[in-house]
Amino acid sequence: MDALLSVCKGKSVAIVGNGPSILDNKNGSFIDSHDIVVRFNNFSTIGYEEYTGKRTDIWVSSFWEREVIAHPCLDSFSLVICPFPAYNGKPSFSQINRELAESCGSSYIPREIYNGVESIVSSASSGCVFLFWLYKLFGKIPKESLFGFSFFDPTKSHHYFEDTPRVDSDHKGEEEKNFIRSILQ
């Protein structure tokens, strides 16, 4: 918790989700003007810069292999966070993903944060878990700090960089939307 607190305290933070709504407005320069820019999982900025910005300071990754391979510049991030809690100092997922997370010097979501959000939103996304952690550290999150949170509309692609709608998501879009709205100011 100390790492996130020290990186974000007293700073403006842009939290950039991967939802297709990021393409509704050309906020790239505004996003990059924040002190800290947070991105999730297998994000892409190349070709989308005028909408998404270019910078990434904090990368929140669930460490599926394709995500780490897609982001080889890990040492350029100020902080890498795994949205799953650690068990006895180790993340709670497969060995290969654990090795990838450890090779990045990842910080882990505290167990009480993960359990707290999962008790409210089942199968919470990385973005939802991270927002809850920020909320617990700093209080209500300014609504204008969020970009690209589309809440898994099954009629659209889940990510702005994909063309095909996904109906197989474990995430509960309406639950997340209602919960996130409750922690915004």
C-alpha positions, -999 to 999 in steps of 0.1 A, spaced: 0 0 0 29 23 7 41 22 -29 8 34 -43 4 60 -16 39 74 -22 35 76 -60 0 91 -60 -3 113 -29 -9 149 -37 -8 143 -75 -34 145 -103 -41 109 -115 -57 99 -148 -71 64 -146 -74 51 -182 -96 20 -188 -97 0 -220 -134 5 -227 -145 17 -262 -158 49 -247 -122 62 -246 -127 68 -284 -156 92 -278 -134 122 -271 -98 132 -280 -85 135 -244 -50 123 -251 -32 156 -243 -54 161 -212 -47 125 -200 -9 130 -204 -11 164 -186 -18 145 -153 10 139 -129 3 101 -130 -13 80 -157 -26 46 -148 -34 19 -175 -46 -17 -173 -37 -51 -186 -31 -53 -224 -37 -16 -231 -25 -1 -264 -17 36 -271 -1 32 -305 -24 47 -331 -48 60 -304 -27 87 -288 -51 116 -295 -77 96 -275 -56 77 -249 -25 98 -245 10 82 -246 23 80 -210 20 53 -185 33 56 -150 14 28 -133 5 -4 -150 -21 -26 -134 -18 -61 -149 -33 -95 -141 -2 -109 -157 -16 -131 -184 14 -139 -206 2 -119 -236 0 -88 -216 36 -89 -204 49 -98 -238 29 -69 -253 45 -44 -229 82 -51 -230 91 -16 -216 82 -25 -180 112 -6 -166 96 26 -178 67 23 -154 70 39 -120 49 11 -105 35 -22 -116 5 -36 -97 -11 -70 -97 -49 -67 -89 -48 -100 -71 -37 -103 -35 -6 -122 -25 -7 -154 -4 24 -156 18 41 -130 -3 33 -147 -36 5 -140 -60 -24 -165 -61 -23 -175 -97 -4 -200 -119 34 -204 -117 42 -189 -151 21 -158 -143 37 -156 -108 72 -156 -124 62 -129 -148 48 -107 -120 79 -112 -99 102 -104 -128 84 -70 -130 89 -62 -93 51 -61 -90 32 -48 -60 0 -66 -50 -34 -54 -41 -37 -59 -3 -60 -88 6 -84 -66 25 -89 -44 -5 -95 -73 -28 -118 -91 -4 -137 -58 2 -144 -52 -35 -152 -88 -42 -178 -87 -14 -196 -59 -33 -188 -67 -70 -184 -104 -80 -156 -110 -105 -144 -74 -103 -122 -62 -131 -87 -50 -126 -100 -14 -130 -127 -19 -103 -102 -34 -78 -77 -6 -84 -103 22 -81 -115 7 -48 -79 7 -35 -75 44 -45 -108 52 -28 -97 35 4 -64 54 3 -77 89 -7 -115 90 -5 -139 98 -33 -123 98 -67 -128 128 -90 -151 117 -118 -131 136 -143 -101 114 -135 -117 84 -152 -114 77 -190 -125 46 -209 -147 29 -184 -175 14 -205 -186 -13 -181 -186 -43 -205 -216 -36 -227 -222 -70 -244 -231 -53 -277 -197 -37 -280 -161 -48 -279 -147 -48 -243 -115 -30 -254 -111 0 -278 -84 -18 -296 -106 -48 -305 -134 -50 -331 -154 -79 -319 -180 -78 -291 -174 -102 -263 -203 -119 -246 -182 -143 -225 -170 -119 -198 -171 -129 -162 -172 -92 -152 -206 -78 -141 -209 -45 -159 -239 -31 -142 -226 -41 -107 -193 -24 -115 -210 7 -129 -232 12 -98 -203 5 -74 -178 28 -92 -204 56 -93 -207 53 -55 -170 60 -50 -168 90 -74 -172 126 -64 
